[in-house]
């Protein structure tokens, strides 16, 4: 699970940079948190 979170976080950040940071960082953090929480809570 730790590997998933670490790898996914880096991939989301890389994609955000590739997209020229079109989304405000605070929105990216909020969305990423919701995606991770929803994904993890569905398995626990």
C-alpha positions in Angstrom: 0.0 0.0 0.0 2.9 2.4 0.8 4.4 1.7 -2.6 1.0 2.5 -4.3 0.7 5.8 -2.5 4.3 6.8 -3.2 4.2 5.9 -6.8 0.8 7.3 -7.4 1.7 10.6 -5.8 4.8 11.0 -7.9 2.9 10.1 -11.1 0.1 12.6 -10.3 2.7 15.3 -9.7 4.6 14.5 -12.9 1.4 14.7 -14.9 0.4 18.0 -13.3 3.8 19.4 -14.3 3.4 18.0 -17.8 0.0 19.7 -18.1 1.7 23.0 -17.3 0.1 23.1 -13.8 -3.3 24.0 -15.3 -5.0 23.1 -12.0 -4.2 25.1 -8.9 -1.9 23.2 -6.5 -4.5 23.4 -3.7 -7.1 21.8 -5.9 -4.7 19.1 -7.0 -3.9 18.3 -3.3 -7.6 18.2 -2.5 -8.5 16.0 -5.4 -5.6 13.6 -4.8 -6.5 13.3 -1.2 -10.1 12.4 -2.1 -9.0 9.8 -4.7 -6.5 8.2 -2.3 -8.9 8.2 0.7 -11.7 6.7 -1.4 -9.5 4.1 -2.9 -7.9 3.0 0.3 -11.1 3.1 2.4 -12.7 0.8 -0.1 -10.1 -1.9 0.5 -9.9 -1.7 4.3 
